[in-house]
Amino acid sequence: MPSIRRVLPIGAVLIVAICSVAFHNRAALPAPVQALEIQQSVSVPFRFVALGDTRFTESTNPGVANGPIRRAIVQAVTQEKPAFVSFGGDIVYRGDKAGDWAVWDAETSAWREQKIPVYPALGNHDLHGNEKTALSNYFQRFPALQEHRYYSVRLANCLMLVLDSSRDETSGAQGEWLRGMLEKIPAEVAFVIVVLHHPPYTSSSDAEKFGGGHSSRSPEHALAMLLEQRQSTSRARFVVFAGHVHNYERHQHGGVTYFVTGGGGAHAYPVERNPSDPFQSNTVNYHYLLAEVSQQSMTITMKRVELVDGKAIWTEPDAVTLTVP
């Protein structure tokens, strides 16, 4: 019995100590990051611009980016007076270089003067180099994001979900958030817009047959499966804007329309297109997309540009209209 009397106090002390450590460790843990839900006041009809892979940079190497093309696109976007600009990543060439971001600041100053909101998705070049420095540069330009790497924006009859494709889109905290958003789409939403950098579908390839290219990846394949499954039971129309491939593509799978809009100025290359691809082209396509939204439809037009004797020549090689029941 004496031995038992000695053990009990020691055990009690140990229990108290363990509970105390657990309490302090729990208190030291950071609070869960709350999902960012941006609300922009806009009325239908309205228009917005989607583009990506501009690679703003202080480098003059044409193998990195085409500065004159990029500036022509920025000027044209300004003249569109869009409700907002959706950016599919690779805004700059080197995310941790202040000089590249200074070029962004200078060349897009008209957007800020006109108070055009920009909703970006992170691209791999935006995270280039020292990631902490790169993210600091990125969030400094987009304070409305409150340092969130994925977020939603509600705009009239549209719900935009902006994803961070440097992380798995369908697992972890981002995947849990995404599934939750797709399960509670408001009844009045006609279009769900998904924006990310890496495309779920592309006819491009890592083989770089024409001097450049990227294959689609398995995380984005899983994302496409999730979106198409949700599309099958949703009244809203799903549309995806991605970049990474420096050209233009349009694909249709499971009722979801997928765009590759990576022609914002990064060194472009042709794509070896499949015969079944809705859009066919054997050349480069520097461009941006103009989306015009009404109550029951969204028309997306590809605005292609090329420079001829220093003059910007614009054409519209592709357009599609999406409608809801």
Secondary structure, 3 states (H helix, E strand, C coil): CHHHHHHHHHHHHHHHHHHHHHHHHHHHCCCCCCCCEEEECCCCCEEEEEECCCCECCCCCCCCECHHHHHHHHHHHHHHCCCCEEECCCCECCCCCHHHHHHHHHHCHHHHHCCCCEEECCCCHHHCCCHHHHHHHHHHHCHHHCCCCCEEEEECCEEEEECCCCCCCCCHHHHHHHHHHHHCCCCCCCEEEEECCCCCCCCCCCCCCCCCCCCCCHHHHHHHHHHHHHHCCCCCEEEEEECCCCCEEEEEECCEEEEEECCCCECCCCCCCCCCCCCCCCCCCCEEEEEEECCCEEEEEEEEEEEECCEEEEEEEEEEEEECC
